[in-house]
């Protein structure tokens, strides 16, 4: 009877630890996904800012050429 109780306790502990590990893995996966989304957004914003800066440079060059003409 004591061996059965010990086995049940061990199974309960293992189940709880497995549940904890699964929850931790799920949290980490969500954190990685959020970080990936933030990276994609940052890259998109950076690309947009570069394109805007390039457009401003083109406009400035055109304005300078118009003044010189």
Phi, psi and omega in degrees: 000321179293323179294321179295316179297318179297320179294319178296318179297318179296320179294319178297315179297316180297319179296316179297317179294321178295319177296319178297316180296320179295318179296319179296318179296321178295318178299316180295322178296318178295320179295319178295318180297317179296318179296320179295318179295321178295320179296315179299316179296318179296319178295318179297315179295319178298317179297320179296317180295321178296315180298319179295318179296319179296321178296320179295322178296316178300316180297319180294319178296319180295318179297319179295320179293322179295320180293321183287336185282000000 
